[in-house]
Amino acid sequence: MDSNHHDVTVRLDDRIRLMSAVLAATTWPERAQQRRPHGTHAHARATVRFVAEHRAHPAVQALQGLLDEGAPLEAAFAYALSLSWPGLEPLPGVDMRWAPPHWAAQLRAFYEQTSLGAWWQTEDATWQNALHQARRVFARAAFRPFLERIIEAVPEHLVFIPSISQPTDQDIGLRLGSELVCIAPPRLAWGDSPPWPYDEDPAHVYRAALTQYGRVLLLGYVRAHADRLAAAAAVPLPLSDQFRAMYPSWEEQFVVLFIAAAVAVYLEDHVSKKEADAYVLMTHKAHGMTVLPGAVSVLRRYLNERDAGRYATLLDFLPVFPKQLRVANRIVSL
């Protein structure tokens, strides 16, 4: 739709809005409330009501089947972005053979039969407000140079898509073609209160986007160099039982921990130490990430030493990461 030309491009995308509306007709909204009761955006609630009579539609049933099988939301939204708009034809060069058969045609039929386009027009001011709020936040972002200090070149375009529909409590990050995309709802408020406007808490928006971009980038990096990282991966990280239960594999543990440390460093350098400390405390409580202060210390040391020329790439540093983390964790625990 619309775009800007800052470090992060902020836009709306009708393919994302379509998949969000289909998701609103599944059992996802109810399950999300069961997992974590929360207030939702007025448009999200209205969308659930708008599509309620279409729950039996084949496009909805196809998505429901994927959800019931445990497929991640990233897969569904990546599929949406693999289609043209408004024709909803598969784009060349994108392999989506895993998707339900005829799903693209079913999605097109859902869009037409529900008159979603007309519905979005009546709600346009609300969507435009979310778009402008997010743009104001990212006008001050400097993600690319920060990420490239950590993970070398980042050739992809960074895209942020604000979503006031479904899901209401989960950020989505994916790589498709030349883009790294973060789809994020506004920050949840307490209890039944409506979520915050995007621009009332820029630090939250930065956390959401940087976490998703970093996760996708670092996961790809680790998997591409799995043979070089075998020795490091053989050394257990000093983690809490709670954190290990949430992220069983060394790969997951490292990616989640390292990106959390990167978010904390970015917040301290580009927002405030207060925001960074609040993020560390929140992440510690939510994920049992007791080692995060030590990981922040290790990441700062890596960035300083890489700037000084000691490490040419992250790959040069990763073999010593587990040892440095253990030492740093003991020091910050004193």
Secondary structure as GFF3:
##gff-version 3
##sequence-region A 1 334
A	DSSP	beta_strand	9	10	.	.	.	ID=ss1
A	DSSP	alpha_helix	14	24	.	.	.	ID=ss2
A	DSSP	alpha_helix	28	35	.	.	.	ID=ss3
A	DSSP	alpha_helix	42	51	.	.	.	ID=ss4
A	DSSP	three_ten_helix	52	54	.	.	.	ID=ss5
A	DSSP	alpha_helix	58	68	.	.	.	ID=ss6
A	DSSP	alpha_helix	73	81	.	.	.	ID=ss7
A	DSSP	alpha_helix	103	114	.	.	.	ID=ss8
A	DSSP	alpha_helix	116	122	.	.	.	ID=ss9
A	DSSP	alpha_helix	124	138	.	.	.	ID=ss10
A	DSSP	alpha_helix	143	151	.	.	.	ID=ss11
A	DSSP	beta_strand	157	162	.	.	.	ID=ss12
A	DSSP	beta_strand	172	176	.	.	.	ID=ss13
A	DSSP	beta_strand	179	184	.	.	.	ID=ss14
A	DSSP	three_ten_helix	198	200	.	.	.	ID=ss15
A	DSSP	alpha_helix	202	224	.	.	.	ID=ss16
A	DSSP	alpha_helix	230	233	.	.	.	ID=ss17
A	DSSP	alpha_helix	241	246	.	.	.	ID=ss18
A	DSSP	alpha_helix	250	270	.	.	.	ID=ss19
A	DSSP	alpha_helix	273	287	.	.	.	ID=ss20
A	DSSP	alpha_helix	292	307	.	.	.	ID=ss21
A	DSSP	alpha_helix	314	317	.	.	.	ID=ss22
A	DSSP	three_ten_helix	318	320	.	.	.	ID=ss23
A	DSSP	alpha_helix	321	333	.	.	.	ID=ss24
###
